[in-house]
Amino acid sequence: MGQRHVVPGGGGGGWKVVGAATGSTESSTSTQADAIDEARKQLEDSDGGEILIHGVDGSVRDRRTVQPS
């Protein structure tokens, strides 16, 4: 099972989906809701896993489990 972090995009604004295993940005979106949807799709297409949703301060504010499709 994989893990994705939804984090603020930094100086450029927006939101990023970051893979926990690699630490690299999987995708970038303009809204947090879009980033959560993208992370969910990525996990559904693989082996499922967990989304960790961070707030603008960087702390984890929510976790969601995703089953593979």
C-alpha positions in Angstrom: 0.0 0.0 0.0 1.2 3.4 -0.9 1.0 6.8 0.8 0.5 10.3 -0.7 0.8 13.6 1.1 -1.3 16.6 0.0 0.8 19.7 0.9 0.8 23.4 0.2 2.6 24.2 -3.0 5.0 26.7 -1.5 5.9 30.1 -2.9 4.0 29.5 -6.1 0.7 28.7 -4.3 -1.6 25.8 -5.0 -1.2 22.3 -3.7 1.0 19.3 -4.4 0.6 15.6 -4.2 3.9 14.1 -2.9 4.8 10.4 -2.9 5.9 9.3 0.6 8.4 6.7 -0.8 10.2 9.1 -3.2 9.5 12.5 -1.6 9.0 13.8 -5.1 6.0 15.8 -6.4 3.5 13.5 -8.2 1.3 16.3 -9.4 0.3 20.0 -8.7 -3.1 21.5 -8.6 -4.6 24.9 -7.8 -6.9 23.8 -5.0 -6.5 21.4 -2.0 -9.7 19.6 -3.1 -8.3 18.9 -6.5 -5.0 17.6 -4.9 -7.0 15.2 -2.7 -8.9 13.9 -5.7 -5.7 13.4 -7.6 -4.1 11.6 -4.7 -7.2 9.3 -4.4 -7.0 8.5 -8.1 -3.3 7.6 -7.9 -3.9 5.3 -5.0 -7.0 3.7 -6.5 -5.0 2.9 -9.7 -2.2 1.3 -7.6 -2.5 -0.9 -4.5 -4.5 1.6 -2.5 -3.1 3.3 0.6 -3.5 6.4 2.7 -3.7 10.1 2.0 -2.3 12.4 4.6 -3.8 15.9 4.2 -1.7 18.7 5.5 -2.9 22.2 6.4 -1.2 25.4 5.3 0.9 25.3 8.5 2.3 21.9 7.4 0.7 19.8 10.1 -1.4 16.7 9.2 -5.1 17.6 9.6 -6.7 14.6 8.2 -6.1 11.0 7.0 -8.0 9.0 4.4 -7.7 5.3 3.5 -8.2 4.5 -0.2 -9.0 1.0 -1.5 -7.6 -0.1 -4.9 -10.2 -0.1 -7.7 
